[in-house]
């Protein structure tokens, strides 16, 4: 795409410190690495839109603002996937080349790189754009089948719980050596293994309950899991895959899912650098709430190669039959825009 130069409109206005940023502002951007962006601060500046990359897994807006020497500098501003932007009221034409905007963004930790994670953009008419979709009133469901969305548990809260789990020596080493710019498989359009997709905010989950299996789909990287209900066990020497091998059973109306045979993965949770190991084991419990509007999802993750203790958490999915599943369609070239020089 050609770069169209546009005249910058104003200088950077301020840098605002914010507390516990990853528990709040960035919680809607669950697949962005807190190790790449300084989520404890926000840059606020006026700029002019210079170009747009509307694609998955991240949409990028490029803007120009004066640098310290007064000369125009182009900033690369990253935000969420098209699915979430469209549900938040954006279209590909919401921002056009030449539009004057006020940007709030978390800066890259490598300050030499003019790169930021969008918190919000304010247009000339006062419209404030974010990637947080509106939430409709939850409708009652009679079973687990249907569309469900995680609206309520900030991803940062899960990160805080994960941070309290002690790591093995291998886990400590892997985390220390992880570089999200070069080591994250998402840059090769390889989605995260469970339970990350289950935790992500605002993406639709679809459950299809059948007699001999349950199919669980998630929009993020078009993931699909088959949970076998026919009494089979895990294959001792079966293939190891990103989604693993899942078997399930019903306990008083609660779906219990047991998953093993996970493939090696460099960072199970976005940006943490804690891998998936050969002995990774995930147990989930899907329970319909009494009023049928929510699924209470508890999970326990064991990975003795990297986690010294199991990691347990609870989230809620809301019944959202008005939302249809969208295809993610990761574009490799766009995914690799995430890469850049290390700090």
Secondary structure, 3 states (H helix, E strand, C coil): CCCCCCCCCCCEEEEEECCCHHHCHHHHCCCCCCCCECCCEEEEEEEEEEEEECCCCCCEEEEEEECCCCCEEEEEEECCCHHHHHHCCCCCCCCCCCCEEEEEEEEECCCCCCEEEEEEEEECCCCEECCCCCCCCCCCCCCCCEEEECCCCCHHHHHHHHHCCCECHHHHHHHHHCCHHHHCHHHHCCCCCCCHHHHCCCCEEEEEECCCEEEEEECHHHEEEEEECCCCCCCCCCCCECCCEEEEEEECCEEEEEEECECCECCCCCCCCCCECCCCEEEEEEEECCCCCEEEEEEEEECCCCECCCEEEEEEEEECCCCCCCCCCCCHHHHHHHCCCCC
